[in-house]
Amino acid sequence: MDGQQQRKALSAAESALRALAAGETGRARTAADKAASLDQVGAYSGFIGLVSRAAGEIEQSGRVLPETKQALADSLGPGPLAALAEDLPG
């Protein structure tokens, strides 16, 4: 495993969450795709689908549903990324 590549995956996941928080859904999807493609250990295996779901909710209603925020946070495990997911607009 390349630790530097995994750190890049983490950074891309963080970028996806920050883009969602800013309402930039296209950028969020792109960053989530990058996180998934760089991920070597399966840490972001469900992340891309959940980011896409959250982006769709933002596009439709301007907010992320509580169950989607929770699913995102759960998929990331405890830590700062989960906290970013929990703080998404909702």
N, C-alpha and C positions, 0 to 999 in steps of 0.2 A: 504494500500500500504506500502511496505517495502522500505523505502528511501535508505537503504544501498544496496539493490538488484538493485534498479534503477541506483544508482551510478556505480555499477558493469557493468550494461548494457552500460552506457555511456563510461566507460573505455574500454569495449570490442569494441565498435564502433570506438573509437579513435584508438585502436590497429589495427582494420581492415583497416582504412584509411592509417595508417603509413605503414602497410604491403604492401598495393597497391603501395604506393610511392616508396617502396624499391623493387618492382617487385616480391614480395613474394606472389603469387596469392593463393596458397593453404592455407597459414597462414591467408590471408585476408578473404577467404571464411569461415574458421573455426571461426575466431573472429566475423564475421558478424552473423553467426549462433548462437553463444553464446550471442551476443547482443540481437538478436531477442527472444531467449528463456528466457532471464532474464527480458526483457522489460515488465513492468506491465501496462503501460499507452498507448501503441500503438505508442510511439515516433519513433520506428524503424521498423514499419510494412512493409514498402516498401524497407527498407535498404538492406536486404539480397539479393533481386533480383537485385538491382542496383550494389551492390558490385560484384555479380557474373557476371553481364554484363561487368563491368569495368575490372574485372580479365580476362575475355575472350578477351577483346580488347587488353590488355597488352600482353597476350599470342600470339595473332595473329600479332600485329603490333608494340608492344613495347610502346604503348601509349594509353591514354584514350581519346576518342573522346570528343570534347567540349560539345556536347549535353548531354553526359553521366555525365561529370563533373558537369554540371549545374543541371541536375536532382538529382544527389547525394546531392549537396549543398541545393537545394530546399527542399529535403526530410528531411533535418536536421534542417531547419530553421536558422535564423541568429545566429551567434556565432562562437566560435573557431573551431568546427567540420566542419562547412560549409566552413570556410577558408582553412582547410586542404584539403577538397574535391576539391576546386577550384585550389589548388596548385599541383594537381596530374600531372604526366608527360603527356604532350600532345602537 
